[in-house]
Amino acid sequence: MRPNTIKSLLAAGKTPVGTFVFEFNTPGIARIIAEAGADFVVFDMEHTGWSVETIRTLLASVPRGPLAPRADSVSRSETTTDSVSRSETTTMVPLVRVPATEYDFIARVLDMGAMGIMVPMVESAEQARKLVASAKYPPVGRRGAAFGIAHDDYTGGDIVEKIASANREGLLLAQIETVAGLTNVEAIAATPGIDVLWIGQFDLSISMGIPGQFANPELIAAMDRVVAACKKHGKVAGIMAPDLASGRDLIKQGFRMISYSGDLWVLQAALRGALGELRQFAGKQ
């Protein structure tokens, strides 16, 4: 398995930034996102209805080889907090959010080339252990073995080293987005093999009875509780930022892995802003 640059960035104290893909299952979407400078992309199966065949095609399109240094890499890295230029980051890491904590989803998506798995609504240490067991080869877990396929670039090589590499480099993200998950957050964070606790703020606010109240002190306190559990157990707190201002605030709050919105919302916001400005300008002529 290729080195997982997200793990390297986190180990170096950096804050990886990426985005979600919910809508555009096109051949070029991963390359467009990589060229924009994303450290990772999350292909979503929970809310899209996409099949494993769609995910397989999307994963195959992710650029994983070295990228030539970009002319603007220095200026961008100087102006972005905790960012890493494309000359320093040689791959974009493909992650997949599966719809449930089920072996069939987790192991199959990893075999197709995902370098990490996000699972929604993780509510107990038992569920977190199931995620780890489904994603890791023995003796750590129970993932079935197939080599010389997509996940190891169709290559030969030493099977023992491939097993060790996959177990080491695979990134596992457990979503905390219910009151039950929040109640058991310490046990989930303490689970060996879990790398990231990722807050789903919409679902968590709904579960807490304060839907969409993102400035509510109760929700902020809940998020702080997840961040504290991550720090205590050596894990990473992750979250989606809907906009730049929120992203900055979330980084200050202690989140160390940030998704900047998702494909459809990024397009919509950019188009809405530009169209509005053009209409306003045209109205003054």
Secondary structure as UniProt FT lines:
FT   HELIX           5..11
FT   TURN            12..13
FT   STRAND          17..21
FT   TURN            27..28
FT   HELIX           29..36
FT   STRAND          40..44
FT   TURN            46..48
FT   HELIX           52..60
FT   TURN            71..72
FT   HELIX           73..79
FT   TURN            81..82
FT   TURN            86..88
FT   STRAND          93..97
FT   HELIX           103..111
FT   TURN            112..113
FT   STRAND          116..119
FT   HELIX           125..135
FT   TURN            138..140
FT   HELIX           150..152
FT   TURN            153..154
FT   HELIX           159..169
FT   STRAND          171..176
FT   HELIX           179..183
FT   HELIX           185..189
FT   TURN            192..193
FT   STRAND          196..199
FT   HELIX           201..207
FT   TURN            208..209
FT   TURN            211..212
FT   TURN            214..215
FT   HELIX           217..233
FT   STRAND          236..241
FT   HELIX           244..253
FT   STRAND          257..262
FT   HELIX           263..283
//
